[in-house]
């Protein structure tokens, strides 16, 4: 068991789910025209709050939004990877620029919500009129978070710093960070030697890392789809647990998020770090 010495941090959109949850709701519930009209005039997080007001004015219930979210695509390999990582004793967290209602609805639908010890995202709640309200993680109308790499409403790097500082009181931990977008670059820069970052290949984070690999201290392992995510993540977890030695988790068909021990056996070649063209 990892005994929570390994902290796995997931982005949500295009990492846990295979789409952007905001775009999914906008497209599935017929908001694209009004969204595109307002996009040049509003910050994204505030715009999504406005879209929820539009849905409410059109008579769309919160359950209709939830049902839409439950249809969002999630690769079964990603579900298996999360459940297996949890069963191995890893500490799992979400750091996402989506919002709490979207994330919790989807994770709960796939039996993953209890796997995560913390969800860091934009807060949201259903008001007394049944309308979903979405707020910024950082209230940029009051002050700036001071990071030029991140959107005004959230600095994921500051969140990673906080997680690391609180985790340090429990002993040394190794971090694995999975993401795809520009907002995942700042937290990737915060990782230390001995940590791992898993950027999705041909997505903005991967391109930013390719631009100057030397800026990162963490080891880089790219992935393209859910099957690769699962394979590489579980290899890296076993490497972190064993201090560099590799073991291959036996195949898990169904694991509930209740710290069920997972047998580990056999040997496997180590995943190859991303090689940067010279």
N, C-alpha and C positions, 0 to 999 in steps of 0.2 A: 504493500500500500504506500501511496505517496505521502500520507499523513500531512496533507496540506502544505508540503514543502514546495509544491509546484502550483503556481498561480497562472491560470489560463484566462486571458482576457479576450473576449470576442467583440468585434463590431457586430452589428445586427444586419443592416441592409446589404445585400449582395455578398454576405458572408454566412450568417446563419440561414437567412432566407435567400432565395435565388432571384431576388428582385429588389427594387426600392419600395418600401412600404408606402411612402407618401405617393409616389407615382402610381402604385397599384391602386390605391383608393381613388385617386383623381381620375384615373382612366376607367376603372370598373364602375364608378358611380356617376359618370357623365359630367365631370367637372373640368375637362381639359380646356374648353374654350374660355371659360371665365378665369381659370388658372393662368393661362398664357396671357390673357389681357392684363391681369394684375401683377404678373411676375416682375416686369421692369420697374414697378413702383413700390414694391414691398420686400422686406427681408424675408427669407424663405420660411423661417419658423413662424413669424407673424402671419405670413400668407396661408400656411396650413391651418392656423387658427381661424382665419377668415373663411377658408373652405368648409370647415366644420359648421360655421354659422350659415353658410349657403345651403349645406345639406339639411340643416334643421329647418330653414325657411321653406325648403321644398318638401318637407314632410318625411324626410328620411330619419328613422329612429336610430338610437344607439345600437340596437340589436342588428339592424341592417348593416351598419358599419362593421360590427363584430363578425357577422356572417361573411362579409366581403373579405375581411382579414383572414378568416379561417381557410379561405381558398387560395391564399398566397402560396406560391410554390416553395417547397422545402425538400431538398434532396435527402432521401432516406439515409444515405451514408453520413450526412451531417448529424442527423438525429442519433444514429448509432455512436458516432464519435463523441458527442456530448455526454450521452449516458455512460459510455465506457470510461471516459475521463473522470466523471463524477464517481463512478464505482471504484476507481483506482485511488480515490481519496484526494483528488486535486480540488483546489479552491477555484471555482468558476465564477466569473463576473462578466457583465455586459457593460460596454462603454459605447454609447450610440447617440447619434444626433436625430434619431427618430423621436418617439414619445412613449411615455409609460403605458398608455392604454393600448396602443398598437402592439408593443412588444409583449406585454403580459398576455394579451388575448391570443397571440400566435403561439407563444411558448406553452401556455396552458393547454391549448388545443392539441399540441403534440406531446403532452406529458413531460415537458422540459422545465416548467417554471420552478419547481422545487430543486432543480439541479444547481441553480445560481444563488449564491449568497448575497449578491448585490446587483442592482440594475441602475447604472448611471446614465441618465438621459433627460430629455426635456419633460418636466412634470405635466400631467394632464388630469382632468377630472370631469365628471358629468355634473352639470349644474342643476338647479332645482327645476329648470324647464326641460331637462333631458338633452341638453346640448353639450357636446364634447368641447371642453376648453383646453387649449394647448398653450403652455407658457414656456418662456426660454429658461434653459438651465442656468444661464448667467444673465441677469437683467442688464443688458447693455444700454438701456435708456438711462440708467443711473450712473454706471461706471464701466470702463473697459477692463477686460481681463488682462490686457497688456501683451497678448501674443499675436504677432503679425501673421503667423502661419495658419491660424484657426479661424473659423467663422465667429462672428461677434457674440453669438449666444452660447458658445461652448468651446473650451480649450481642453481637449482630451489629454494633452500632456500634463496639465495641472492635476487632472483626475488621477493619472498614473502616479504622479509624485505623491499624492495623498495616499493612495493605496499602498505604495511602497513604504511610506513612513509609518503607517499603521501596522503593516505586516512585519516591519523590521523588529518590533518589540517581541515577536513570536519566534525569532530566529531567522537565519538566512533562508531566503526563498528565491527560486528561479522563476522567471516570467516567460510565458509564451504569449505573444500578441498576434491575433489574426485580424486582418482588415483588407480593405480594397481601395478606399477613397483618399482624397487629399487630406481630409481631416484626421486620417490615421498616421500621417507622416510625423507630426509633432510627437505623439506618444512613442512612436518607434525610435525617435532620437533620444528619448528618455531612458531606454533600456540599457542595461549594463553588459559588459563582457560576461559570458555564461548564460545570458538570456537568448531568446529566439524570437524572430519576427517572421510571420508567414504572410507575405503579400500575395494577393490574387494576381496571377500573371496577366499582363496586358491591360491592367486597370491603373488608375492614377497613382496609387501608392507604389506599385511596382515600378512605374516609369520614373517617379521621383527618386526612388532608391537607386535605380540604374544611373541617374544623372550624377550622383556622387556617393558611391558606396562607402567611401572612407569616412563619411560623417557618422555612420552607425557603428556602435560598439557591439551590438547583438549580431548573432549569426543569422543569415537570411536563408529561408527555404520557401520557394515559390510553390503555388498550387493553382490548378486551373478549374477543377470541378470538385464536387462533393466526395467522390471516391478518393481523389488525391489528398484532399483535406484530411479525411479520416486516416489514411495510411501514414501520412507525414506527421500529423499531430500525435498519434499514438506512439510512433517511433521516437519522437522528441520527448514525450512524457517519460517513456521507459529509459531513455538516455539520461534525463534529468534525475530520475529516481535512482538509477544504478551508477551514477557518476561517470557516464561515458560508455558503459556496456549496454548492448542492445538485447532486448527480448521482444518477441512478437506476441501481442495479446491474441488469445484464441478468439475465434469468431464469435460475436455476440449477436444473437438474433433479436432478443428482447431483454432489456435491462431497465428496471424501474429506478427512478432517482431516489433511492433509499439506502445509499452506501452499501450495495450488495457487492461482496468481494468478487473479483474477476480473476480467473486463473490465467497465469502467464507462463508460456513455455516456448521452447525452441529458440532459434537464433535468426537474426535478420541483418542484412547489410545496412549500414547507417545511411540516412538520407543525405543526399549530396547537396551542399550549400549552393546557393545561387552564384554562378560564376559571372563576373562582370567583364565584358569585353575591354581589352586594353586599347 
